[in-house]
Amino acid sequence: MTTANSGNMEHDTDFAHEGHGDISVGVSGAGASGDGSASATRITPGNALRPEDIALEVRRGTAKPSEDVAEYALRLGDDALILAQRLGHWISRAPELEEDVALGNIALDQLGHARSFLTYAGGAWDKSEDDLAYFRREHEFRSAHLFEQPNGDFAVTIARQLVVSYYQYALYSRLMQSADPTLAAIAAKAVKEVDYHRDHSAQWVLRLAGGTEESRRRMIQGLRLVWPYVEEIFEDDELTTRLAERGVAALPSSLRQEFDNRIAETLAEAGLDVPDVPQSLGGGRAGRHSEHLGYILAEMQVLAREYPGASW
């Protein structure tokens, strides 16, 4: 399964920056628990469950998710898949060459998470990761609206990535203790990668907020554009409540306090406030999506649907 990197990015905007300091400087509250050698491209043979390993266990019948667990894995896989597609658009468009590579690698990490979750989810319905990625209709996707939002300018993407990475870090940290061993194994690998994503986005928030007047203005605006979609990712429903009671899933609302505390620390260090804006209605978990998802799926699925026998 691959993401596409073609076509024009929505609201494609050149975003020059200057005088923002050294990106290698540490950020309080981000990356503190990660491996010092952590990288968006690090591969750890023997220390990570691969999608191929999950597929083999599913075929052998040693990793068969229940319907509820499959639906939950589908949500997490869709979030990561759609975000990977969004981030892939930045390759050759980022404000510096190194950032082209960094965002591309973060997209690859997210794609890896998506492959694992979708492979596992498909075990309940005899579907492959490609079946779920390329051959579902828009209303069958379960991604939250946050992940579907257009890239906007670079600051909007960084604001979205800040929210996503702090949320995913809290989520995967909790899922490592899941009663479902496959979910726990996926989370144990993903959390190391997301720790890097968290540090990367936090450093950029500091650079943009502390840079030029224009970069700070855009960072503030980026946060305001992204923040309406935060509430949805922390909403509990019948599925997550059932699975949390069984020790399988992390109840979304239980992650909110950690998220709020860490986000507040980073924004305070940048001299920024948590935006006070109305929240969107959401609905992505139930298949009610924003107008943006259809364009992403069309780009992802056009070749797979035209050549259904091809190996991607």
Secondary structure, DSSP 8 states (H G I E B T S, - for coil): ------S--TT-----------TTS-BTTBSTTS-TT--TT---TTSS--HHHHHHHHHHTSS---HHHHHHHHHHHHHHHHHHHHHHTTTTTSSSHHHHHHHHHHHHHHHHHHHHHHHHHHTTTT--HHHHHHS--GGG----HHHHS---SHHHHHHHHHHHHHHHHHHHHHHTT-SSHHHHHHHHHHHHHHHHHHHHHHHHHHHHHTS-HHHHHHHHHHHHHHGGGTGGGG---HHHHHHHHTTSS--GGGGHHHHHHHHHHHHHHTT------------GGGT---TTHHHHHHHHHHHHHHSTTS--
